[in-house]
Amino acid sequence: MEMKKYVYWKDDDKWIGYSEEYPDYLTQGTTLEELKENLKDIYKELTSGTIPYVRTVSELDVA
């Protein structure tokens, strides 16, 4: 099982979140479980190679 971190919050009656790896791509759900499913779906789309110019976050060793 591969685990990915995500950021989420409740905004009135919906849950909003994004993958830490792809912070430019927000999604939402009416429940936390729906948000998690939507995050999985968008992650699959972003990593499929079918969407051009996907922006991502990475780490750089500068020492």
C-alpha positions in Angstrom: 0.0 0.0 0.0 1.4 3.4 -1.0 0.5 6.3 1.3 0.4 10.0 0.3 -0.1 13.0 2.6 -2.9 15.4 2.0 -4.1 18.7 3.5 -7.8 19.2 4.3 -10.2 21.4 6.1 -14.0 21.9 6.6 -15.5 24.9 4.9 -19.2 25.3 5.9 -20.9 22.1 4.7 -18.1 20.7 2.6 -14.6 19.3 3.0 -11.8 20.7 0.8 -8.3 19.3 0.3 -5.3 18.7 -1.9 -2.3 16.3 -2.1 0.9 17.7 -0.6 2.6 16.6 -3.8 0.2 18.6 -6.0 -1.0 21.6 -4.0 -2.4 23.4 -7.0 -5.1 20.9 -7.5 -7.9 21.2 -5.0 -10.9 19.0 -4.7 -13.9 18.7 -2.4 -16.5 16.4 -0.9 -19.6 16.6 1.1 -18.1 14.1 3.6 -14.5 13.4 4.6 -14.8 9.9 2.9 -16.0 11.5 -0.4 -13.1 14.0 -0.2 -10.6 11.1 0.2 -12.1 9.3 -2.8 -11.9 12.5 -4.9 -8.3 13.0 -3.8 -7.5 9.4 -5.0 -9.2 10.1 -8.3 -7.3 13.4 -8.9 -4.0 11.8 -7.9 -4.6 9.0 -10.5 -5.3 11.6 -13.2 -2.3 13.7 -12.3 0.1 10.8 -12.3 -1.3 9.1 -15.5 0.7 11.3 -17.8 -2.4 12.4 -19.8 -2.5 15.9 -18.3 0.2 18.2 -19.7 2.2 20.6 -17.5 1.3 19.2 -14.1 2.9 21.2 -11.4 4.4 19.3 -8.5 6.3 19.8 -5.3 9.6 18.0 -4.5 12.6 18.4 -2.2 16.1 19.5 -3.0 19.2 18.7 -1.0 21.2 21.9 -0.9 23.8 20.9 1.7 
